[in-house]
Amino acid sequence: MQLTTKLRDARTTLANRRTMRTAHRRLADELASFRSTAERAELDHLLARHSNEETEVIRAILYRQDVARQQTSERRTAGLGGYLG
C-alpha cells in the first residue's frame, strides 16, 4: 500500500471519527434538555417502544447525564464535614 493511500485512509478515518463525536455531542445536548420528571417520563415512554439495541446509545447518554446531575446535586448539598440538612 502506498504512503499516499495510507495517509488518505487515516485522514478519512479521523474525519469520520470527528463527525461521529460531533453527532454524539449534539445528541447529548438535545437529550440534556429533557430535565423535568414529566419530560423524562415521556422520553422513557418513547424509548420503550424500541429495542435495547436501537436505544443503547441514547440510554447510555441519559445514564451518564443522570449520574452527573446526581453528583452535582450531592456536591451542592454537602457541607464541611458532611451533608447539610
Phi and psi in radians as a Rosetta constraint file:
Dihedral C 1 N 2 CA 2 C 2 CIRCULARHARMONIC -1.288 0.35
Dihedral N 2 CA 2 C 2 N 3 CIRCULARHARMONIC 2.713 0.35
Dihedral C 2 N 3 CA 3 C 3 CIRCULARHARMONIC -1.048 0.35
Dihedral N 3 CA 3 C 3 N 4 CIRCULARHARMONIC -0.711 0.35
Dihedral C 3 N 4 CA 4 C 4 CIRCULARHARMONIC -1.121 0.35
Dihedral N 4 CA 4 C 4 N 5 CIRCULARHARMONIC -0.617 0.35
Dihedral C 4 N 5 CA 5 C 5 CIRCULARHARMONIC -1.181 0.35
Dihedral N 5 CA 5 C 5 N 6 CIRCULARHARMONIC -0.746 0.35
Dihedral C 5 N 6 CA 6 C 6 CIRCULARHARMONIC -1.090 0.35
Dihedral N 6 CA 6 C 6 N 7 CIRCULARHARMONIC -0.748 0.35
Dihedral C 6 N 7 CA 7 C 7 CIRCULARHARMONIC -1.111 0.35
Dihedral N 7 CA 7 C 7 N 8 CIRCULARHARMONIC -0.760 0.35
Dihedral C 7 N 8 CA 8 C 8 CIRCULARHARMONIC -1.068 0.35
Dihedral N 8 CA 8 C 8 N 9 CIRCULARHARMONIC -0.768 0.35
Dihedral C 8 N 9 CA 9 C 9 CIRCULARHARMONIC -1.097 0.35
Dihedral N 9 CA 9 C 9 N 10 CIRCULARHARMONIC -0.709 0.35
Dihedral C 9 N 10 CA 10 C 10 CIRCULARHARMONIC -1.145 0.35
Dihedral N 10 CA 10 C 10 N 11 CIRCULARHARMONIC -0.740 0.35
Dihedral C 10 N 11 CA 11 C 11 CIRCULARHARMONIC -1.115 0.35
Dihedral N 11 CA 11 C 11 N 12 CIRCULARHARMONIC -0.712 0.35
Dihedral C 11 N 12 CA 12 C 12 CIRCULARHARMONIC -1.100 0.35
Dihedral N 12 CA 12 C 12 N 13 CIRCULARHARMONIC -0.775 0.35
Dihedral C 12 N 13 CA 13 C 13 CIRCULARHARMONIC -1.065 0.35
Dihedral N 13 CA 13 C 13 N 14 CIRCULARHARMONIC -0.795 0.35
Dihedral C 13 N 14 CA 14 C 14 CIRCULARHARMONIC -1.118 0.35
Dihedral N 14 CA 14 C 14 N 15 CIRCULARHARMONIC -0.713 0.35
Dihedral C 14 N 15 CA 15 C 15 CIRCULARHARMONIC -1.119 0.35
Dihedral N 15 CA 15 C 15 N 16 CIRCULARHARMONIC -0.710 0.35
Dihedral C 15 N 16 CA 16 C 16 CIRCULARHARMONIC -1.130 0.35
Dihedral N 16 CA 16 C 16 N 17 CIRCULARHARMONIC -0.722 0.35
Dihedral C 16 N 17 CA 17 C 17 CIRCULARHARMONIC -1.100 0.35
Dihedral N 17 CA 17 C 17 N 18 CIRCULARHARMONIC -0.737 0.35
Dihedral C 17 N 18 CA 18 C 18 CIRCULARHARMONIC -1.059 0.35
Dihedral N 18 CA 18 C 18 N 19 CIRCULARHARMONIC -0.755 0.35
Dihedral C 18 N 19 CA 19 C 19 CIRCULARHARMONIC -1.096 0.35
Dihedral N 19 CA 19 C 19 N 20 CIRCULARHARMONIC -0.760 0.35
Dihedral C 19 N 20 CA 20 C 20 CIRCULARHARMONIC -1.140 0.35
Dihedral N 20 CA 20 C 20 N 21 CIRCULARHARMONIC -0.717 0.35
Dihedral C 20 N 21 CA 21 C 21 CIRCULARHARMONIC -1.112 0.35
Dihedral N 21 CA 21 C 21 N 22 CIRCULARHARMONIC -0.713 0.35
Dihedral C 21 N 22 CA 22 C 22 CIRCULARHARMONIC -1.108 0.35
Dihedral N 22 CA 22 C 22 N 23 CIRCULARHARMONIC -0.781 0.35
Dihedral C 22 N 23 CA 23 C 23 CIRCULARHARMONIC -1.113 0.35
Dihedral N 23 CA 23 C 23 N 24 CIRCULARHARMONIC -0.691 0.35
Dihedral C 23 N 24 CA 24 C 24 CIRCULARHARMONIC -1.140 0.35
Dihedral N 24 CA 24 C 24 N 25 CIRCULARHARMONIC -0.743 0.35
Dihedral C 24 N 25 CA 25 C 25 CIRCULARHARMONIC -1.087 0.35
Dihedral N 25 CA 25 C 25 N 26 CIRCULARHARMONIC -0.738 0.35
Dihedral C 25 N 26 CA 26 C 26 CIRCULARHARMONIC -1.096 0.35
Dihedral N 26 CA 26 C 26 N 27 CIRCULARHARMONIC -0.753 0.35
Dihedral C 26 N 27 CA 27 C 27 CIRCULARHARMONIC -1.086 0.35
Dihedral N 27 CA 27 C 27 N 28 CIRCULARHARMONIC -0.779 0.35
Dihedral C 27 N 28 CA 28 C 28 CIRCULARHARMONIC -1.074 0.35
Dihedral N 28 CA 28 C 28 N 29 CIRCULARHARMONIC -0.722 0.35
Dihedral C 28 N 29 CA 29 C 29 CIRCULARHARMONIC -1.111 0.35
Dihedral N 29 CA 29 C 29 N 30 CIRCULARHARMONIC -0.732 0.35
Dihedral C 29 N 30 CA 30 C 30 CIRCULARHARMONIC -1.154 0.35
Dihedral N 30 CA 30 C 30 N 31 CIRCULARHARMONIC -0.731 0.35
Dihedral C 30 N 31 CA 31 C 31 CIRCULARHARMONIC -1.185 0.35
Dihedral N 31 CA 31 C 31 N 32 CIRCULARHARMONIC -0.509 0.35
Dihedral C 31 N 32 CA 32 C 32 CIRCULARHARMONIC -1.152 0.35
Dihedral N 32 CA 32 C 32 N 33 CIRCULARHARMONIC -0.332 0.35
Dihedral C 32 N 33 CA 33 C 33 CIRCULARHARMONIC -1.298 0.35
Dihedral N 33 CA 33 C 33 N 34 CIRCULARHARMONIC -0.267 0.35
Dihedral C 33 N 34 CA 34 C 34 CIRCULARHARMONIC -1.509 0.35
Dihedral N 34 CA 34 C 34 N 35 CIRCULARHARMONIC 1.531 0.35
Dihedral C 34 N 35 CA 35 C 35 CIRCULARHARMONIC -1.863 0.35
Dihedral N 35 CA 35 C 35 N 36 CIRCULARHARMONIC -0.670 0.35
Dihedral C 35 N 36 CA 36 C 36 CIRCULARHARMONIC -1.280 0.35
Dihedral N 36 CA 36 C 36 N 37 CIRCULARHARMONIC 2.822 0.35
Dihedral C 36 N 37 CA 37 C 37 CIRCULARHARMONIC -1.039 0.35
Dihedral N 37 CA 37 C 37 N 38 CIRCULARHARMONIC -0.726 0.35
Dihedral C 37 N 38 CA 38 C 38 CIRCULARHARMONIC -1.146 0.35
Dihedral N 38 CA 38 C 38 N 39 CIRCULARHARMONIC -0.737 0.35
Dihedral C 38 N 39 CA 39 C 39 CIRCULARHARMONIC -1.126 0.35
Dihedral N 39 CA 39 C 39 N 40 CIRCULARHARMONIC -0.743 0.35
Dihedral C 39 N 40 CA 40 C 40 CIRCULARHARMONIC -1.177 0.35
Dihedral N 40 CA 40 C 40 N 41 CIRCULARHARMONIC -0.646 0.35
Dihedral C 40 N 41 CA 41 C 41 CIRCULARHARMONIC -1.109 0.35
Dihedral N 41 CA 41 C 41 N 42 CIRCULARHARMONIC -0.716 0.35
Dihedral C 41 N 42 CA 42 C 42 CIRCULARHARMONIC -1.128 0.35
Dihedral N 42 CA 42 C 42 N 43 CIRCULARHARMONIC -0.746 0.35
Dihedral C 42 N 43 CA 43 C 43 CIRCULARHARMONIC -1.113 0.35
Dihedral N 43 CA 43 C 43 N 44 CIRCULARHARMONIC -0.767 0.35
Dihedral C 43 N 44 CA 44 C 44 CIRCULARHARMONIC -1.066 0.35
Dihedral N 44 CA 44 C 44 N 45 CIRCULARHARMONIC -0.673 0.35
Dihedral C 44 N 45 CA 45 C 45 CIRCULARHARMONIC -1.097 0.35
Dihedral N 45 CA 45 C 45 N 46 CIRCULARHARMONIC -0.753 0.35
Dihedral C 45 N 46 CA 46 C 46 CIRCULARHARMONIC -1.127 0.35
Dihedral N 46 CA 46 C 46 N 47 CIRCULARHARMONIC -0.725 0.35
Dihedral C 46 N 47 CA 47 C 47 CIRCULARHARMONIC -1.174 0.35
Dihedral N 47 CA 47 C 47 N 48 CIRCULARHARMONIC -0.542 0.35
Dihedral C 47 N 48 CA 48 C 48 CIRCULARHARMONIC -1.129 0.35
Dihedral N 48 CA 48 C 48 N 49 CIRCULARHARMONIC -0.331 0.35
Dihedral C 48 N 49 CA 49 C 49 CIRCULARHARMONIC -1.309 0.35
Dihedral N 49 CA 49 C 49 N 50 CIRCULARHARMONIC -0.187 0.35
Dihedral C 49 N 50 CA 50 C 50 CIRCULARHARMONIC -2.096 0.35
Dihedral N 50 CA 50 C 50 N 51 CIRCULARHARMONIC 2.830 0.35
Dihedral C 50 N 51 CA 51 C 51 CIRCULARHARMONIC -1.269 0.35
Dihedral N 51 CA 51 C 51 N 52 CIRCULARHARMONIC 2.838 0.35
Dihedral C 51 N 52 CA 52 C 52 CIRCULARHARMONIC -1.075 0.35
Dihedral N 52 CA 52 C 52 N 53 CIRCULARHARMONIC -0.626 0.35
Dihedral C 52 N 53 CA 53 C 53 CIRCULARHARMONIC -1.117 0.35
Dihedral N 53 CA 53 C 53 N 54 CIRCULARHARMONIC -0.665 0.35
Dihedral C 53 N 54 CA 54 C 54 CIRCULARHARMONIC -1.250 0.35
Dihedral N 54 CA 54 C 54 N 55 CIRCULARHARMONIC -0.514 0.35
Dihedral C 54 N 55 CA 55 C 55 CIRCULARHARMONIC -1.921 0.35
Dihedral N 55 CA 55 C 55 N 56 CIRCULARHARMONIC 0.152 0.35
Dihedral C 55 N 56 CA 56 C 56 CIRCULARHARMONIC -0.984 0.35
Dihedral N 56 CA 56 C 56 N 57 CIRCULARHARMONIC -0.817 0.35
Dihedral C 56 N 57 CA 57 C 57 CIRCULARHARMONIC -1.144 0.35
Dihedral N 57 CA 57 C 57 N 58 CIRCULARHARMONIC -0.764 0.35
Dihedral C 57 N 58 CA 58 C 58 CIRCULARHARMONIC -1.105 0.35
Dihedral N 58 CA 58 C 58 N 59 CIRCULARHARMONIC -0.799 0.35
Dihedral C 58 N 59 CA 59 C 59 CIRCULARHARMONIC -1.107 0.35
Dihedral N 59 CA 59 C 59 N 60 CIRCULARHARMONIC -0.647 0.35
Dihedral C 59 N 60 CA 60 C 60 CIRCULARHARMONIC -1.138 0.35
Dihedral N 60 CA 60 C 60 N 61 CIRCULARHARMONIC -0.733 0.35
Dihedral C 60 N 61 CA 61 C 61 CIRCULARHARMONIC -1.112 0.35
Dihedral N 61 CA 61 C 61 N 62 CIRCULARHARMONIC -0.813 0.35
Dihedral C 61 N 62 CA 62 C 62 CIRCULARHARMONIC -1.068 0.35
Dihedral N 62 CA 62 C 62 N 63 CIRCULARHARMONIC -0.701 0.35
Dihedral C 62 N 63 CA 63 C 63 CIRCULARHARMONIC -1.089 0.35
Dihedral N 63 CA 63 C 63 N 64 CIRCULARHARMONIC -0.829 0.35
Dihedral C 63 N 64 CA 64 C 64 CIRCULARHARMONIC -1.063 0.35
Dihedral N 64 CA 64 C 64 N 65 CIRCULARHARMONIC -0.690 0.35
Dihedral C 64 N 65 CA 65 C 65 CIRCULARHARMONIC -1.161 0.35
Dihedral N 65 CA 65 C 65 N 66 CIRCULARHARMONIC -0.686 0.35
Dihedral C 65 N 66 CA 66 C 66 CIRCULARHARMONIC -1.097 0.35
Dihedral N 66 CA 66 C 66 N 67 CIRCULARHARMONIC -0.772 0.35
Dihedral C 66 N 67 CA 67 C 67 CIRCULARHARMONIC -1.090 0.35
Dihedral N 67 CA 67 C 67 N 68 CIRCULARHARMONIC -0.777 0.35
Dihedral C 67 N 68 CA 68 C 68 CIRCULARHARMONIC -1.089 0.35
Dihedral N 68 CA 68 C 68 N 69 CIRCULARHARMONIC -0.749 0.35
Dihedral C 68 N 69 CA 69 C 69 CIRCULARHARMONIC -1.105 0.35
Dihedral N 69 CA 69 C 69 N 70 CIRCULARHARMONIC -0.716 0.35
Dihedral C 69 N 70 CA 70 C 70 CIRCULARHARMONIC -1.101 0.35
Dihedral N 70 CA 70 C 70 N 71 CIRCULARHARMONIC -0.779 0.35
Dihedral C 70 N 71 CA 71 C 71 CIRCULARHARMONIC -1.126 0.35
Dihedral N 71 CA 71 C 71 N 72 CIRCULARHARMONIC -0.693 0.35
Dihedral C 71 N 72 CA 72 C 72 CIRCULARHARMONIC -1.112 0.35
Dihedral N 72 CA 72 C 72 N 73 CIRCULARHARMONIC -0.748 0.35
Dihedral C 72 N 73 CA 73 C 73 CIRCULARHARMONIC -1.113 0.35
Dihedral N 73 CA 73 C 73 N 74 CIRCULARHARMONIC -0.727 0.35
Dihedral C 73 N 74 CA 74 C 74 CIRCULARHARMONIC -1.146 0.35
Dihedral N 74 CA 74 C 74 N 75 CIRCULARHARMONIC -0.659 0.35
Dihedral C 74 N 75 CA 75 C 75 CIRCULARHARMONIC -1.150 0.35
Dihedral N 75 CA 75 C 75 N 76 CIRCULARHARMONIC -0.640 0.35
Dihedral C 75 N 76 CA 76 C 76 CIRCULARHARMONIC -1.189 0.35
Dihedral N 76 CA 76 C 76 N 77 CIRCULARHARMONIC -0.562 0.35
Dihedral C 76 N 77 CA 77 C 77 CIRCULARHARMONIC -1.612 0.35
Dihedral N 77 CA 77 C 77 N 78 CIRCULARHARMONIC -0.148 0.35
Dihedral C 77 N 78 CA 78 C 78 CIRCULARHARMONIC -1.402 0.35
Dihedral N 78 CA 78 C 78 N 79 CIRCULARHARMONIC 2.296 0.35
Dihedral C 78 N 79 CA 79 C 79 CIRCULARHARMONIC -1.848 0.35
Dihedral N 79 CA 79 C 79 N 80 CIRCULARHARMONIC -3.049 0.35
Dihedral C 79 N 80 CA 80 C 80 CIRCULARHARMONIC -1.122 0.35
Dihedral N 80 CA 80 C 80 N 81 CIRCULARHARMONIC 2.157 0.35
Dihedral C 80 N 81 CA 81 C 81 CIRCULARHARMONIC 1.392 0.35
Dihedral N 81 CA 81 C 81 N 82 CIRCULARHARMONIC 0.082 0.35
Dihedral C 81 N 82 CA 82 C 82 CIRCULARHARMONIC 2.639 0.35
Dihedral N 82 CA 82 C 82 N 83 CIRCULARHARMONIC -2.841 0.35
Dihedral C 82 N 83 CA 83 C 83 CIRCULARHARMONIC -1.515 0.35
Dihedral N 83 CA 83 C 83 N 84 CIRCULARHARMONIC 2.540 0.35
Dihedral C 83 N 84 CA 84 C 84 CIRCULARHARMONIC -1.479 0.35
Dihedral N 84 CA 84 C 84 N 85 CIRCULARHARMONIC 2.733 0.35
